[in-house]
Amino acid sequence: MTTEPPPARSAVEIQEVRRIRLVEVPTPPLSPQEQHAMDHAWSEAIQANPDLFDGPVAACTQLTRTGPHDVTISWARTTYRRYVPRRGPSATPDLSALFVAVVQPTEDGRLLVGRMASWTATPGRWQLPGGSIEPPAPHQPLDASALQGHATRELSEETGVDTPPGDLTLRLMLRCARGSVGVVFQAPERPARWLRERHAALASTEAERGHGSEFDRVQLVGSTDELDGLGGSRAIYLTQVARRYWRP
């Protein structure tokens, strides 16, 4: 059993996983000074992006490897503001973000990536479908099947692709810079044209409702050159994960 430390800055550690166990732990308390620093940082973040929402999230407190392909995630209930970087004695978030991501391949070997809309927390960033994990109701478990269901919802909400949770396969665990932990699922292959049509239909529906789609654009990429050609920023894990699924 090994407790995993955060990787070096800008690095991403990738582990193949078959089983995940999640254990809820108490939320680590903040000192009055840390609370003040966090609230001040959140206030500045809201001024920069009024669309930010301090919603509930499940944060990672510890990641432990319990076997060659088994991990245990200790997690705590908090809200999004706990992730905002702070200056002074508490310069970085004290809890690590916990998120899911979905590899959506096409039948011709490409992967779907999306660009985050201007009103999101990471505007202009290219990434896989996915997002932060919301905690369940009090006294309810957060387990591997719950992560699977959350990944299904993120895929649907961001791309318009509806996939039964049971059709998503657990593949990877990501340990990113600053300690963020990602759980990666793989969806079944889909026709490229159908994937584009699903996102276009979603974007049209959201526009009629007066909302914008979280992905303001999707692209199907099959190589590093195609990924580089998108321009803009990208999720720190994106290139490394994509290389594992592109066909030679």
C-alpha positions as CSV (number, residue, x, y, z in Angstrom):
1,M,0.0,0.0,0.0
2,T,1.5,3.3,-1.1
3,T,0.3,6.8,-0.6
4,E,0.9,8.8,-3.8
5,P,2.6,12.2,-3.5
6,P,1.7,14.9,-6.0
7,P,3.9,14.8,-9.2
8,A,6.4,17.5,-10.1
9,R,4.9,20.8,-11.3
10,S,3.5,20.5,-14.9
11,A,3.8,16.7,-14.8
12,V,1.1,14.2,-15.1
13,E,1.3,10.6,-13.7
14,I,-0.9,8.1,-15.4
15,Q,-1.8,4.7,-13.9
16,E,-4.0,2.0,-15.4
17,V,-6.7,1.1,-13.0
18,R,-9.4,-1.7,-12.7
19,R,-10.8,-1.0,-9.3
20,I,-11.4,2.2,-7.3
21,R,-12.4,2.4,-3.7
22,L,-13.6,5.8,-2.3
23,V,-13.6,6.6,1.4
24,E,-15.3,9.8,2.8
25,V,-13.2,11.6,5.5
26,P,-13.9,14.8,7.5
27,T,-13.2,18.1,5.7
28,P,-9.9,19.4,6.9
29,P,-10.5,22.7,8.9
30,L,-9.1,26.1,8.0
31,S,-7.6,28.5,10.4
32,P,-9.2,32.0,10.5
33,Q,-6.3,33.3,8.5
34,E,-6.7,30.6,5.8
35,Q,-10.4,31.2,5.7
36,H,-9.9,34.9,5.2
37,A,-7.3,34.3,2.4
38,M,-9.7,31.9,0.7
39,D,-12.7,34.2,0.8
40,H,-10.6,37.1,-0.5
41,A,-9.2,35.0,-3.3
42,W,-12.8,33.9,-4.2
43,S,-14.0,37.4,-4.2
44,E,-11.3,38.4,-6.7
45,A,-12.1,35.3,-8.9
46,I,-15.8,36.3,-9.0
47,Q,-14.9,39.8,-10.1
48,A,-12.8,38.4,-12.9
49,N,-15.5,35.8,-13.9
50,P,-19.0,36.5,-12.5
51,D,-20.2,33.1,-13.9
52,L,-18.2,31.2,-11.3
53,F,-20.4,29.2,-8.9
54,D,-19.4,28.1,-5.5
55,G,-21.1,24.8,-5.8
56,P,-20.5,21.6,-3.8
57,V,-17.6,19.4,-4.8
58,A,-15.9,16.2,-3.6
59,A,-12.2,16.9,-3.1
60,C,-9.4,14.4,-2.8
61,T,-7.5,14.4,0.5
62,Q,-5.3,11.4,-0.2
63,L,-4.6,8.9,-3.0
64,T,-3.3,5.4,-2.0
65,R,-2.2,2.6,-4.3
66,T,-3.5,-0.6,-2.9
67,G,-2.4,-3.0,-5.7
68,P,-0.9,-2.9,-9.3
69,H,-4.3,-1.7,-10.7
70,D,-6.2,-0.8,-7.5
71,V,-6.4,2.6,-5.8
72,T,-8.2,4.1,-2.8
73,I,-9.3,7.7,-2.9
74,S,-10.0,9.5,0.4
75,W,-12.4,12.4,-0.2
76,A,-14.1,15.2,1.6
77,R,-17.1,17.5,1.0
78,T,-16.3,21.1,0.3
79,T,-17.2,23.8,-2.2
80,Y,-15.5,25.1,-5.4
81,R,-13.9,28.1,-3.7
82,R,-11.6,25.8,-1.8
83,Y,-9.7,25.2,-5.0
84,V,-8.9,28.8,-5.7
85,P,-5.2,29.6,-5.4
86,R,-4.4,31.9,-2.5
87,R,-1.5,34.3,-1.7
88,G,0.5,34.5,1.5
89,P,0.8,31.6,4.0
90,S,-1.8,29.6,2.2
91,A,-0.6,30.0,-1.4
92,T,-2.2,27.0,-2.9
93,P,-5.4,25.1,-2.3
94,D,-5.2,22.6,0.6
95,L,-7.4,20.1,-1.1
96,S,-7.0,18.5,-4.5
97,A,-9.6,18.6,-7.2
98,L,-11.3,15.3,-8.1
99,F,-12.7,15.0,-11.6
100,V,-13.8,12.5,-14.2
101,A,-13.0,12.6,-18.0
102,V,-14.3,10.5,-20.9
103,V,-12.3,9.3,-23.9
104,Q,-14.9,9.3,-26.7
105,P,-13.3,7.6,-29.8
106,T,-14.6,7.6,-33.3
107,E,-14.8,4.6,-35.5
108,D,-11.8,5.8,-37.5
109,G,-9.5,6.1,-34.5
110,R,-9.8,9.8,-33.6
111,L,-10.8,11.3,-30.2
112,L,-13.4,13.9,-29.4
113,V,-12.1,17.0,-27.6
114,G,-14.0,20.2,-26.7
115,R,-13.1,23.8,-26.1
116,M,-14.5,25.3,-23.0
117,A,-16.8,28.3,-23.5
118,S,-15.9,31.8,-22.4
119,W,-18.2,31.8,-19.4
120,T,-16.7,28.7,-17.8
121,A,-13.9,28.5,-15.2
122,T,-11.4,27.6,-17.9
123,P,-12.4,29.6,-21.0
124,G,-10.8,28.5,-24.3
125,R,-9.2,25.4,-22.9
126,W,-9.3,22.1,-24.9
127,Q,-10.0,19.0,-22.9
128,L,-11.9,15.7,-22.8
129,P,-15.5,15.7,-21.8
130,G,-15.7,15.7,-18.0
131,G,-15.7,17.8,-14.9
132,S,-15.5,18.1,-11.1
133,I,-17.3,15.5,-9.1
134,E,-20.3,16.5,-7.0
135,P,-20.7,14.8,-3.6
136,P,-23.7,12.6,-3.0
137,A,-26.5,13.4,-0.5
138,P,-25.3,13.2,3.2
139,H,-24.8,9.6,4.4
140,Q,-24.9,8.4,0.8
141,P,-21.8,6.7,-0.7
142,L,-19.6,7.9,-3.4
143,D,-18.4,4.8,-5.2
144,A,-17.1,3.7,-8.6
145,S,-20.6,3.4,-10.1
146,A,-21.4,6.9,-9.0
147,L,-18.2,8.1,-10.8
148,Q,-19.4,6.2,-13.8
149,G,-22.8,7.9,-13.7
150,H,-21.2,11.3,-13.2
151,A,-19.0,10.7,-16.3
152,T,-22.1,9.8,-18.3
153,R,-23.8,13.1,-17.3
154,E,-20.8,15.2,-18.2
155,L,-20.5,13.5,-21.6
156,S,-24.2,14.2,-22.3
157,E,-24.2,17.8,-21.0
158,E,-21.1,18.8,-22.9
159,T,-21.4,16.9,-26.2
160,G,-25.0,15.7,-26.5
161,V,-23.9,12.1,-26.6
162,D,-26.1,9.9,-24.4
163,T,-24.3,6.7,-23.2
164,P,-25.6,4.2,-20.5
165,P,-23.2,4.3,-17.5
166,G,-22.6,0.6,-17.9
167,D,-21.1,1.2,-21.4
168,L,-18.3,3.3,-19.9
169,T,-15.1,1.4,-19.0
170,L,-12.8,2.5,-16.3
171,R,-9.3,3.0,-17.8
172,L,-6.9,5.4,-16.1
173,M,-6.1,7.4,-13.0
174,L,-4.4,10.7,-13.5
175,R,-2.3,12.5,-10.8
176,C,-1.8,16.0,-12.1
177,A,0.3,19.0,-11.0
178,R,-0.9,20.5,-7.8
179,G,-2.4,17.2,-6.8
180,S,-5.5,17.1,-8.9
181,V,-6.8,13.5,-9.4
182,G,-8.7,12.4,-12.5
183,V,-10.6,9.2,-13.2
184,V,-10.7,8.4,-17.0
185,F,-13.5,6.3,-18.6
186,Q,-13.7,5.1,-22.2
187,A,-16.9,5.3,-24.2
188,P,-17.8,3.0,-27.1
189,E,-16.7,4.1,-30.6
190,R,-19.1,6.3,-32.5
191,P,-19.3,7.5,-36.1
192,A,-17.5,10.9,-36.5
193,R,-20.4,12.5,-38.3
194,W,-22.9,11.4,-35.7
195,L,-20.8,12.9,-32.9
196,R,-20.6,16.3,-34.7
197,E,-24.4,16.2,-35.2
198,R,-25.0,15.5,-31.6
199,H,-23.0,18.4,-30.4
200,A,-24.6,20.7,-33.0
201,A,-28.1,19.7,-31.8
202,L,-27.1,20.3,-28.2
203,A,-25.7,23.8,-29.0
204,S,-28.9,24.7,-30.9
205,T,-31.1,23.6,-28.0
206,E,-29.0,25.5,-25.5
207,A,-29.1,28.6,-27.6
208,E,-32.9,28.4,-27.8
209,R,-33.0,28.3,-24.0
210,G,-30.7,31.4,-23.8
211,H,-27.8,29.4,-22.6
212,G,-24.5,28.5,-24.1
213,S,-23.0,25.0,-24.4
214,E,-20.1,24.3,-22.1
215,F,-18.1,23.2,-25.2
216,D,-18.4,26.1,-27.7
217,R,-16.6,23.9,-30.2
218,V,-15.7,20.2,-30.6
219,Q,-13.0,18.7,-32.7
220,L,-12.0,15.1,-33.7
221,V,-8.2,14.7,-33.5
222,G,-6.0,11.8,-34.4
223,S,-2.5,13.0,-33.8
224,T,-0.3,15.4,-31.8
225,D,0.0,17.6,-34.9
226,E,-3.8,17.9,-35.1
227,L,-4.0,18.7,-31.4
228,D,-1.3,21.3,-31.7
229,G,-3.1,22.8,-34.7
230,L,-6.1,23.6,-32.5
231,G,-4.3,26.5,-30.8
232,G,-5.1,27.9,-27.4
233,S,-4.6,26.2,-24.1
234,R,-5.3,22.6,-23.3
235,A,-5.8,20.4,-20.2
236,I,-2.5,19.4,-18.8
237,Y,-3.3,15.7,-19.2
238,L,-4.7,15.9,-22.7
239,T,-1.8,15.0,-24.9
240,Q,-0.5,12.2,-22.8
241,V,-3.9,10.5,-22.5
242,A,-4.7,11.0,-26.2
243,R,-1.5,9.3,-27.2
244,R,-2.6,6.1,-25.5
245,Y,-5.7,5.8,-27.7
246,W,-4.7,7.1,-31.1
247,R,-4.2,4.2,-33.5
248,P,-0.7,3.8,-35.0
